[in-house]
Amino acid sequence: DKILYFGLLSILIAISGTAFYFLNNLDLSLNERYDNKIPSSPPIQLPDQEGTATTPEDDATSSQHSDQINLTNIRVYDVFCGEQRVELAQIKWTFVQLYSVIAIVSALGNGVIPAILAYACLPYGPTAYLLATELGLMANPICCFLAFFVACKRPSVLGMLCSISVVIASVIIYTATLSPNPWLLGTTMGSFLIVLLNVLWTGCISYIKVNVASVLQQYGENALMFCGIVTQFGSCLGAIVITLISFKTNTFTPC
């Protein structure tokens, strides 16, 4: 069994490495990269000998073009600590909302819930645990694909979805604290509810992550880079907290 497990894992890593190699080197993939889609600057036209006078309309058009470039290539440091932070106050509030959402979702989704899911599901039997994990894995790509057709670009709505996901996660965590005797133990309804909660939770956070990344992409790759930093920070913080709770307290009891 160990040989089979590590063999399949090695094959998966090899396939992933091959896929990343082609993504970085194939011409088709290079044409889809974000930095290759940034429109090039218009050519500079030198004035003739007689000189050309600029009109107010030209100045306004040039100013709008400059603002658009700044907004699509904005640096997160400039938004929070730069000289134009007052003018960028609205974008700052948007970043605070989106980064807070992604930090909370990452802490729960990558750190807390995977660590306590066994405590919440195994008391209902191995079938409930298997369905919760497998259907959750299926809900992830489905909700990511759904985000392409039903997109959500408003940070306030994403914050509401984050609140809903926190409520669902709280129910799962509370169920885990009741192990090995959670509510509705030994009933079909209990197994159904714990599987449904995990599927809804996984689908909700997957939908949130895709839409947050889609919104931040409009502000350039620096905003996306900080999204990755916040994601890793939230995941690390959630994993540390749940590890300390699990090993230093008797909050979770295995069945």
HELIX and SHEET records of a PDB file:
HELIX    1   1 LYS A    2  ASN A   25  1                                  24    
HELIX    2   2 ASP A   27  ASN A   31  1                                   5    
HELIX    3   3 TYR A   34  ASN A   36  5                                   3    
HELIX    4   4 PRO A   56  THR A   72  1                                  17    
HELIX    5   5 VAL A   76  CYS A   81  1                                   6    
HELIX    6   6 ALA A   89  SER A  106  1                                  18    
HELIX    7   7 ALA A  107  VAL A  112  3                                   6    
HELIX    8   8 ILE A  113  CYS A  121  1                                   9    
HELIX    9   9 LEU A  122  TYR A  124  5                                   3    
HELIX   10  10 PRO A  126  LEU A  146  1                                  21    
HELIX   11  11 PRO A  155  THR A  177  1                                  23    
HELIX   12  12 THR A  188  GLN A  217  1                                  30    
HELIX   13  13 GLU A  221  LYS A  248  1                                  28    
END                                                                             
